[in-house]
Structures are given as C-alpha cells and as structure tokens.
C-alpha cells in the first residue's frame, strides 16, 4: 500500500471541527469529495446522480487508483447528500462498502480485500465550497482485511480493526496546496489478527481505551509516488495518537508454540514528515509483559517497565547549512521476575533494583540530498555531514551500579585525514560510575567473571578514570582534540 493510500485512510478518520458560518450545497460536497480524491491520485465517480428536492443521491460509487505498483478499486452502493436549509448538508452512506488493492512486489501480484462496516454513522458538512468542515459520529466503525497469502508469511489470514463511540470530523481547504486537518476520539479500539504462519495457528488480539488522533496534511497538486518530489512540492503530514489503558495477547500453536501477553497504562505515537524534517516518537507507560513457550526454558518470563520510548527528529532534505537533530532511547524502571533472577543469582547477591537505560543525543548535521531519494542515497559516497554531536543524557543503572554522562563534540568536515576518514572531532565527554567496583567484585565472587578478566577491567578503569566524591565512585573526562590528541583526565593517551 503506498503512502498516498495510507494518507487517504488516515484523513478519512481524522479530526473534529466546528461548523462555519457559511453555506454549502449538496453538489458542493459531492464535488469536493471528487476533487480531494483527485488531489491524491484517485478517481471517485458514480453510475447515477439524482437531485430530488433537497437531496442529491449518488449510486454505484466507485473509487479507483492506478499507479506503477498498485491499483485500488472501491465500491459504495449509495451516498445521499441532504441540504438542511441552514447552509449545512447531512450525509448518509451505505452501512458497508468494500475495497480491493492489487500490489506488485518483486514481480509478484498481491491482492488485499477490505470490507468497512459503519453502525449508526452520521456526517454533517458545513462551511463553503472551498473550505468544508465535517463532523462525524458513529456507534462503531470496523474494517475487515483479508491480506494476501504469501508462501513465507501469514496465510488464510484475517485482520479486523474497530473503533467504538466515535466522535470525529475533518476540514478541507482547496487550493494549489490542499490542506486537511482534523481530530478523532473513540471510546475504544479493538484489533484481531488470525491466520497460519509456517504451519502454526497464529492469533493476536488487542484493545485500547480513550483513543485520540489529531492529524494534518498538505497535498501538492502533482501526480507522483516519489516522496522526495512530493516533499519538495510542499507535502506535509502530521499525526499524533494517544491512548489510555491497552492490552494485547499473541498466541501460536504448533511445533513452536508460544504466548505473549502485555499491557500498558497509556501510550502515544507521533509521526511528522515535511520539508522541516521527520519526527518519529513512540512511548508507553507502566508496561508489563509475560511470555511462555516451547522454546523458553522457564514456565514463563515476566518483565515490567515504568516507561519505554524511542524518538528521532532529523532533517530530510538537502540543505546548505547544518540543521538540528535529536534522538532518544528510554527503558526506565525495568524489572524481571524473581524466577529469572533465581536462575543465575539464587543467593540474592546482586541488588535487584529496577534497571534503566536512558540515552538522549542532539546535534547539527546536513544531508547532501533528500533522504527519500533512494537512488541518490545509494549512489552517494558520503550521504551527509555531521557538524556537532551532544550527549545530553546517559544513564545506565543495573544491579546496583550506575553510569552517567554528558558531553559534546564538534566536527571539522574539511579534515578527514587526521582520524582516518572521519571528520576531525573537538570536544569532551564527562562520565561517572558509581558502584562499579562493588558490582565487579560480586560478579567475581559468583564466578561469572574470571579473576584475570577482573584484573584487566580494574587496570582499564585505572587508566581512564580517577576517584570521585563518594564511596565507590569513579569519574572520567575524555577529551579529543582536532590534531588527533586524546586525553583522559588530562593525561594524553594518543
């Protein structure tokens, strides 16, 4: 499925906006649907159009799209547009409709079937012909998807996704750049995936509460599946999804049976792509997981996390000057079951405090071409230039020891000889290790680390670190200079 079809599906379930104080007719709304579809490369047409009184009825509606690698065919029996006499239009459509997609991947044709069901859905259009707002409510909206059967993937599969208690809407503004914006709220979401995978029966179920989705898009009036060209023409997409309590269960039966169950108290997902860059951010709080199976040498493995997240923000287009970027990895408050601890530490010698890994970096860099231009990226000897890299936060705590650090470096891209092809760095990083010696001694006593390796580790720490404030505390400042010199706590290493 191309990103255009994804965008259509996203915006069709987007946003809530208040009716504007203007007039829109039934024909205006129907025409807007056709024009909006055309702006994303689709054709919406009807076998018949009948205006009777205040109601426009379009029957035999078809939705088609044909690109180099995908075709789309959709059908809706009937849609009615009724003018309410106050400048708004009420829209009703058949409670179910279908879509089929055909995609070519590596010469293989893959067909997907999608059936949409809508329960008690009401839609109200308002505004003016060039800027139409939609308000939507529904008891439930569900999609049943029959994915293509593949020899090395899920066969006889069925994917079902549904939203309940839907309150949504979206707005459109026509022009050289079509603008879309909106919000959707739902009381709950349900997901079910079943099928056969490598001879095993596979089933996934998931549920989430308090769904909120906000989205916006800007669509240039060009016919292209080239993301780089679309971005250069002004393409923008922004989506933020948040949810409350969520849970899932994955089970497989057969030669390699397993079961995985998990839950989270809340979560968020953010994705944005434009000339300003790419932003990707996903996180969950109060995460729990339990896994069991034939290949796991325990009755079950359980783990809990206070928070888990990953995020990046990077430029995507070619620029003359460096642009800011950042990245985050967060695994906070990780705990595992006592059963697992008991396997390698039955005497309880290691502290079982929650473990944490938190890394935050930022900096300045520039691409020498649009990163979505795959051909240019493949041909580029050096795809970009790094000008600055900052270690904003480093926290690694495990088994009673904690490593922290901050620092930063700038890079001279005109000098790639001093450091053997790498731009010459200039800067330093400050590190602190608390409890490291005690952890090493405990691992030696438990037999996990041989004495000779422990001696080598102590020599390494003595070379790169010095005592800090507090018991069992080591600190180190590693400095790199543009001439190739490397210092540890003022002592030159190179």
C-alpha positions as CSV (number, residue, x, y, z in Angstrom):
1,X,0.0,0.0,0.0
2,X,1.5,3.3,-1.0
3,X,1.8,6.3,1.4
4,X,-0.9,8.0,-0.7
5,X,-3.5,5.3,0.1
6,X,-2.4,5.4,3.8
7,X,-2.9,9.2,3.9
8,X,-6.4,8.8,2.4
9,X,-7.3,6.2,5.1
10,X,-5.8,8.4,7.8
11,X,-7.6,11.6,6.8
12,X,-10.9,9.8,6.3
13,X,-10.8,9.1,10.0
14,X,-9.4,12.5,11.0
15,X,-10.5,15.4,13.1
16,X,-13.4,17.3,14.6
17,X,-14.0,20.9,13.6
18,X,-16.9,23.3,14.4
19,X,-19.3,24.2,11.6
20,X,-18.5,27.5,9.9
21,X,-21.0,30.3,9.4
22,X,-21.4,29.9,5.6
23,X,-23.4,27.9,3.1
24,X,-22.5,24.7,1.3
25,X,-24.8,22.8,-1.0
26,X,-25.2,19.0,-1.7
27,X,-23.4,19.4,-5.0
28,X,-20.6,21.4,-3.4
29,X,-19.9,18.5,-1.0
30,X,-20.0,15.8,-3.7
31,X,-17.7,17.8,-6.0
32,X,-15.3,18.4,-3.1
33,X,-15.1,14.6,-2.5
34,X,-14.2,14.1,-6.1
35,X,-11.6,16.9,-6.2
36,X,-10.0,15.8,-2.9
37,X,-9.6,12.3,-4.2
38,X,-8.1,13.6,-7.4
39,X,-5.5,15.5,-5.4
40,X,-4.2,12.2,-4.1
41,X,-4.3,10.4,-7.4
42,X,-7.7,8.7,-7.0
43,X,-10.9,8.9,-9.1
44,X,-14.3,9.0,-7.5
45,X,-17.3,8.6,-9.8
46,X,-20.9,7.4,-9.7
47,X,-23.1,5.5,-12.1
48,X,-26.0,7.8,-11.4
49,X,-26.6,11.2,-9.8
50,X,-30.1,12.3,-8.9
51,X,-31.2,15.6,-7.3
52,X,-34.7,15.3,-5.9
53,X,-35.8,18.2,-3.7
54,X,-33.1,18.9,-1.2
55,X,-31.4,15.5,-1.6
56,X,-28.6,14.5,-4.0
57,X,-28.4,10.7,-4.3
58,X,-25.3,9.2,-5.9
59,X,-25.5,5.5,-6.7
60,X,-22.9,3.0,-7.8
61,X,-20.0,5.0,-6.4
62,X,-16.5,3.7,-7.5
63,X,-13.1,4.7,-6.1
64,X,-10.2,3.8,-8.3
65,X,-6.5,4.4,-8.4
66,X,-3.8,3.0,-10.7
67,X,-0.1,3.6,-10.1
68,X,3.0,1.7,-11.3
69,X,3.0,-0.7,-8.3
70,X,-0.6,-0.6,-7.0
71,X,-4.3,-0.5,-8.1
72,X,-7.2,0.3,-5.9
73,X,-10.9,-0.5,-6.6
74,X,-13.6,0.5,-4.1
75,X,-17.4,0.4,-4.3
76,X,-20.1,2.1,-2.3
77,X,-23.8,1.3,-3.2
78,X,-25.2,4.7,-2.3
79,X,-24.4,8.1,-0.7
80,X,-27.0,10.8,-0.1
81,X,-26.4,14.5,0.5
82,X,-29.3,16.3,2.1
83,X,-29.4,20.1,2.4
84,X,-30.8,21.1,5.8
85,X,-31.8,24.6,4.9
86,X,-29.3,26.2,7.2
87,X,-26.2,26.0,5.0
88,X,-25.3,22.5,6.2
89,X,-25.5,19.2,4.4
90,X,-26.3,15.8,6.1
91,X,-24.5,12.8,4.6
92,X,-25.6,9.2,4.8
93,X,-24.0,6.3,3.1
94,X,-24.4,2.6,2.8
95,X,-23.5,0.9,6.1
96,X,-21.0,-1.3,4.4
97,X,-18.6,-1.0,1.4
98,X,-15.6,-2.8,0.0
99,X,-12.2,-2.0,-1.4
100,X,-9.6,-4.2,-3.1
101,X,-5.9,-3.4,-3.7
102,X,-3.5,-5.1,-6.0
103,X,0.2,-4.6,-5.4
104,X,3.2,-5.8,-7.3
105,X,6.2,-6.7,-5.2
106,X,9.3,-8.2,-6.8
107,X,7.2,-9.3,-9.7
108,X,4.6,-11.0,-7.5
109,X,1.0,-9.8,-7.5
110,X,-0.6,-9.5,-4.1
111,X,-4.3,-8.9,-3.6
112,X,-5.9,-7.5,-0.5
113,X,-9.6,-7.2,0.3
114,X,-11.1,-4.7,2.7
115,X,-14.7,-4.5,4.0
116,X,-15.9,-1.5,6.0
117,X,-18.9,-1.6,8.3
118,X,-20.4,1.5,9.9
119,X,-23.0,1.4,12.7
120,X,-25.3,4.4,13.0
121,X,-22.9,6.8,11.4
122,X,-23.9,10.4,10.9
123,X,-22.0,13.0,9.0
124,X,-22.6,16.8,8.7
125,X,-20.8,19.1,6.2
126,X,-20.6,22.8,6.7
127,X,-18.6,25.8,5.6
128,X,-18.2,26.9,2.0
129,X,-17.2,25.1,-1.2
130,X,-13.5,26.0,-0.9
131,X,-13.3,25.1,2.8
132,X,-15.6,22.3,4.0
133,X,-15.8,21.0,7.6
134,X,-17.1,17.6,8.5
135,X,-18.5,16.4,11.9
136,X,-18.9,12.6,12.2
137,X,-20.4,10.4,14.9
138,X,-20.8,6.6,14.9
139,X,-21.5,3.9,17.3
140,X,-18.8,1.7,15.7
141,X,-16.6,1.6,12.6
142,X,-14.9,-1.7,11.7
143,X,-12.6,-2.9,8.9
144,X,-12.1,-6.5,8.0
145,X,-9.0,-7.1,5.9
146,X,-8.1,-10.3,4.1
147,X,-4.3,-9.9,3.4
148,X,-2.6,-11.6,0.5
149,X,-1.4,-15.2,1.1
150,X,2.3,-15.5,0.8
151,X,4.5,-18.6,0.9
152,X,6.8,-17.2,3.6
153,X,4.2,-15.3,5.6
154,X,0.7,-15.3,7.1
155,X,-1.7,-17.5,5.1
156,X,-5.5,-17.7,5.4
157,X,-5.2,-14.5,7.4
158,X,-7.9,-12.1,8.6
159,X,-7.3,-8.7,10.2
160,X,-10.2,-7.0,12.0
161,X,-9.9,-3.5,13.4
162,X,-12.7,-1.5,15.0
163,X,-13.4,1.8,16.8
164,X,-16.4,2.3,19.1
165,X,-18.1,5.5,20.3
166,X,-16.6,7.6,17.5
167,X,-16.7,11.4,17.5
168,X,-14.7,12.8,14.7
169,X,-14.5,15.2,11.8
170,X,-12.1,16.9,9.4
171,X,-11.7,20.1,7.4
172,X,-10.6,20.6,3.9
173,X,-9.2,23.8,2.2
174,X,-8.9,23.6,-1.6
175,X,-6.1,25.4,-3.4
176,X,-2.8,24.8,-5.1
177,X,-1.9,23.0,-1.9
178,X,-4.9,21.1,-0.5
179,X,-5.0,21.4,3.3
180,X,-6.5,18.8,5.6
181,X,-6.8,18.8,9.4
182,X,-8.8,17.1,12.0
183,X,-9.3,15.1,15.1
184,X,-10.9,11.8,16.1
185,X,-11.8,10.5,19.5
186,X,-13.1,7.0,20.3
187,X,-14.0,5.2,23.4
188,X,-12.1,2.1,22.4
189,X,-10.2,0.3,19.7
190,X,-10.1,-3.5,19.0
191,X,-7.7,-5.5,16.9
192,X,-7.8,-9.1,15.9
193,X,-5.3,-11.0,13.6
194,X,-5.7,-14.7,12.8
195,X,-4.0,-17.0,10.3
196,X,-1.5,-19.7,9.7
197,X,2.2,-19.0,9.8
198,X,4.8,-21.7,9.0
199,X,2.3,-24.4,9.9
200,X,1.3,-22.8,13.2
201,X,-2.0,-21.3,14.0
202,X,-1.5,-17.6,14.9
203,X,-3.8,-15.3,16.8
204,X,-3.4,-11.7,18.0
205,X,-5.9,-9.7,20.0
206,X,-5.6,-6.2,21.2
207,X,-7.6,-3.5,22.8
208,X,-7.1,0.2,23.8
209,X,-9.3,2.8,25.5
210,X,-9.6,6.6,25.2
211,X,-8.2,6.9,21.7
212,X,-7.4,10.4,20.4
213,X,-6.0,11.1,17.0
214,X,-5.1,14.5,15.6
215,X,-3.8,14.9,12.1
216,X,-3.0,17.4,9.4
217,X,-1.8,17.2,5.8
218,X,-0.8,19.5,2.9
219,X,-1.1,17.9,-0.5
220,X,0.6,19.4,-3.6
221,X,-1.3,19.2,-6.9
222,X,1.2,16.9,-8.5
223,X,0.8,13.2,-9.7
224,X,3.8,11.4,-8.1
225,X,4.6,8.4,-6.0
226,X,8.1,9.9,-5.4
227,X,8.2,11.0,-1.8
228,X,11.2,13.3,-2.4
229,X,9.4,15.1,-5.2
230,X,6.2,15.4,-3.0
231,X,8.2,16.9,-0.1
232,X,9.9,19.3,-2.5
233,X,6.5,20.4,-3.7
234,X,5.3,21.2,-0.2
235,X,3.9,17.8,1.1
236,X,3.2,17.7,4.8
237,X,1.7,15.0,7.0
238,X,1.4,15.2,10.8
239,X,-0.2,12.6,13.1
240,X,-0.4,12.3,16.9
241,X,-2.1,9.3,18.5
242,X,-2.7,8.9,22.3
243,X,-4.5,6.2,24.2
244,X,-5.3,5.1,27.7
245,X,-5.1,1.5,29.0
246,X,-4.2,-1.0,26.4
247,X,-3.5,-4.7,26.3
248,X,-2.6,-7.4,23.8
249,X,-2.3,-11.2,23.6
250,X,-0.3,-13.2,20.9
251,X,-0.6,-16.9,20.7
252,X,0.7,-19.6,18.3
253,X,0.1,-23.3,18.4
254,X,2.2,-26.0,16.6
255,X,5.8,-27.1,16.7
256,X,7.0,-23.8,18.2
257,X,4.0,-22.8,20.4
258,X,4.3,-19.6,22.4
259,X,2.1,-17.0,24.1
260,X,2.9,-13.3,24.7
261,X,0.7,-11.0,26.7
262,X,1.2,-7.4,27.6
263,X,-0.4,-4.2,28.8
264,X,0.3,-0.5,29.2
265,X,-1.4,2.3,31.2
266,X,-1.0,4.8,28.4
267,X,0.8,5.5,25.2
268,X,1.5,7.9,22.4
269,X,2.6,7.8,18.8
270,X,3.8,10.8,16.7
271,X,4.8,11.0,13.1
272,X,5.5,14.1,11.0
273,X,7.1,14.4,7.6
274,X,7.7,17.7,5.8
275,X,10.5,19.9,4.4
276,X,11.2,20.8,8.0
277,X,12.2,17.2,8.7
278,X,11.0,13.8,10.1
279,X,9.8,13.3,13.6
280,X,9.0,9.9,15.0
281,X,8.2,9.3,18.6
282,X,6.5,6.4,20.4
283,X,6.2,5.7,24.1
284,X,4.2,3.7,26.7
285,X,4.0,3.9,30.4
286,X,3.5,1.1,33.1
287,X,4.3,-1.6,30.6
288,X,4.0,-5.3,31.6
289,X,4.9,-8.4,29.5
290,X,4.6,-12.1,30.1
291,X,5.9,-14.7,27.6
292,X,5.9,-18.5,27.6
293,X,6.5,-21.2,25.0
294,X,8.2,-24.4,24.0
295,X,11.5,-22.7,23.2
296,X,11.7,-20.9,26.6
297,X,13.3,-22.9,29.4
298,X,11.0,-21.4,32.1
299,X,7.3,-21.8,32.8
300,X,7.0,-18.1,31.9
301,X,9.1,-14.9,31.7
302,X,7.7,-11.7,33.1
303,X,9.0,-8.1,32.8
304,X,7.8,-4.7,33.8
305,X,8.8,-1.2,32.7
306,X,7.9,2.2,34.2
307,X,8.3,3.7,30.7
308,X,9.6,2.7,27.3
309,X,10.1,5.0,24.4
310,X,12.1,5.8,21.3
311,X,12.2,9.0,19.3
312,X,14.1,10.7,16.5
313,X,13.9,14.2,14.9
314,X,16.1,14.6,11.8
315,X,16.2,16.8,8.6
316,X,15.2,15.1,5.4
317,X,16.2,17.5,2.6
318,X,19.4,18.8,1.2
319,X,20.5,21.9,3.0
320,X,23.4,24.4,2.6
321,X,23.8,24.7,6.4
322,X,23.6,22.2,9.2
323,X,20.2,21.5,10.8
324,X,19.3,20.3,14.3
325,X,18.6,16.6,15.0
326,X,17.9,14.6,18.2
327,X,17.3,11.0,19.2
328,X,16.1,9.3,22.4
329,X,16.1,5.7,23.8
330,X,14.3,5.2,27.1
331,X,14.0,2.0,29.0
332,X,13.1,3.1,32.6
333,X,12.4,1.0,35.6
334,X,12.9,-2.4,34.1
335,X,12.2,-5.3,36.5
336,X,12.1,-9.1,35.8
337,X,10.5,-11.9,37.8
338,X,12.3,-13.4,40.8
339,X,12.2,-16.7,39.0
340,X,14.6,-15.4,36.3
341,X,16.9,-13.8,39.0
342,X,16.9,-17.1,40.8
343,X,18.4,-18.9,37.9
344,X,21.7,-17.0,37.9
345,X,21.6,-15.4,41.4
346,X,19.9,-17.9,43.7
347,X,21.7,-16.5,46.8
348,X,20.5,-12.9,46.1
349,X,24.0,-11.4,46.0
350,X,23.1,-8.9,43.3
351,X,20.9,-5.9,44.0
352,X,17.6,-6.3,42.2
353,X,16.8,-2.6,41.8
354,X,14.9,-1.6,38.6
355,X,17.3,-1.2,35.7
356,X,17.3,1.9,33.4
357,X,18.8,2.8,30.1
358,X,18.3,6.4,29.0
359,X,20.2,8.0,26.1
360,X,19.5,11.4,24.7
361,X,21.6,12.9,21.9
362,X,21.3,16.0,19.8
363,X,23.4,17.9,17.3
364,X,23.7,19.6,13.9
365,X,24.0,17.8,10.6
366,X,23.1,18.3,6.9
367,X,22.2,15.9,4.1
368,X,23.7,16.2,0.7
369,X,20.5,15.0,-0.9
370,X,16.9,14.3,0.1
371,X,16.9,11.1,2.1
372,X,13.8,9.8,0.4
373,X,15.6,10.0,-2.9
374,X,16.8,6.3,-2.7
375,X,18.7,6.4,-5.9
376,X,20.8,9.4,-4.9
377,X,21.3,8.0,-1.4
378,X,22.6,4.6,-2.8
379,X,25.0,6.4,-5.2
380,X,26.3,8.9,-2.6
381,X,29.8,8.1,-1.3
382,X,29.1,10.4,1.7
383,X,25.3,11.0,2.2
384,X,25.7,13.8,4.7
385,X,27.9,15.8,7.1
386,X,27.9,15.7,10.9
387,X,28.8,19.1,12.4
388,X,28.0,18.6,16.1
389,X,27.0,15.7,18.4
390,X,26.0,16.2,22.0
391,X,25.5,13.5,24.6
392,X,22.7,15.3,26.5
393,X,21.9,12.4,28.9
394,X,23.4,9.0,29.5
395,X,22.0,6.9,32.4
396,X,22.7,3.2,32.7
397,X,21.8,1.6,36.0
398,X,21.9,-2.1,36.6
399,X,22.4,-4.4,39.6
400,X,23.4,-1.6,41.9
401,X,25.8,0.2,39.6
402,X,25.1,3.4,37.7
403,X,26.9,5.0,34.8
404,X,26.0,8.6,33.9
405,X,27.5,11.0,31.4
406,X,27.2,14.2,29.4
407,X,29.3,15.9,26.7
408,X,29.6,17.2,23.2
409,X,31.8,17.3,20.1
410,X,32.0,19.5,17.0
411,X,33.4,18.1,13.7
412,X,35.6,19.6,11.0
413,X,34.3,18.0,7.8
414,X,37.2,19.6,5.8
415,X,39.6,17.3,7.7
416,X,39.0,13.6,7.1
417,X,42.7,12.6,7.3
418,X,43.6,13.1,11.0
419,X,41.1,10.4,12.1
420,X,41.4,8.1,9.1
421,X,38.3,9.2,7.0
422,X,36.3,10.5,9.9
423,X,35.7,14.3,10.3
424,X,38.1,15.6,13.0
425,X,36.2,15.9,16.4
426,X,36.8,18.5,19.0
427,X,35.2,18.2,22.5
428,X,34.9,16.1,25.6
429,X,32.6,13.7,27.5
430,X,32.3,13.5,31.3
431,X,31.4,10.2,32.8
432,X,30.7,8.9,36.3
433,X,30.4,5.4,37.5
434,X,29.0,4.6,41.0
435,X,29.0,1.1,42.4
436,X,31.0,-0.4,39.5
437,X,33.8,-1.8,41.6
438,X,31.4,-3.5,44.0
439,X,29.5,-5.0,41.1
440,X,32.7,-6.3,39.6
441,X,33.7,-7.9,42.9
442,X,30.3,-9.5,43.3
443,X,30.5,-11.0,39.7
444,X,33.9,-12.4,40.5
445,X,32.6,-14.0,43.7
446,X,29.7,-15.5,41.8
447,X,32.1,-17.0,39.3
448,X,30.7,-15.0,36.3
449,X,33.9,-13.0,35.8
450,X,37.3,-14.7,36.0
451,X,40.0,-13.1,38.1
452,X,42.2,-12.3,35.2
453,X,39.4,-10.5,33.4
454,X,38.5,-8.6,36.5
455,X,42.2,-7.5,36.9
456,X,42.2,-6.3,33.3
457,X,39.0,-4.4,33.9
458,X,40.5,-2.7,37.0
459,X,43.6,-1.7,35.0
460,X,41.3,-0.2,32.3
461,X,39.4,1.8,34.9
462,X,42.6,2.9,36.5
463,X,43.8,4.2,33.1
464,X,40.7,6.0,32.1
465,X,39.1,7.0,35.4
466,X,40.0,8.5,38.8
467,X,38.3,8.5,42.2
468,X,35.3,10.9,42.6
469,X,33.4,12.1,45.5
470,X,31.7,9.4,47.5
471,X,32.4,5.7,48.1
472,X,33.0,3.5,45.0
473,X,32.8,6.5,42.6
474,X,34.9,6.9,39.5
475,X,34.9,9.9,37.2
476,X,36.5,10.4,33.8
477,X,36.8,13.2,31.3
478,X,37.7,12.0,27.8
479,X,38.8,14.9,25.6
480,X,39.5,14.7,21.8
481,X,41.3,17.5,20.0
482,X,41.3,18.3,16.3
483,X,45.0,17.4,15.9
484,X,44.3,13.8,16.9
485,X,45.2,14.1,20.5
486,X,43.1,12.1,23.0
487,X,43.3,12.8,26.8
488,X,41.8,11.0,29.8
489,X,41.6,13.2,32.9
490,X,44.3,15.4,31.5
491,X,46.6,12.5,30.7
492,X,47.4,12.1,27.0
493,X,46.6,8.7,25.6
494,X,47.3,9.5,21.9
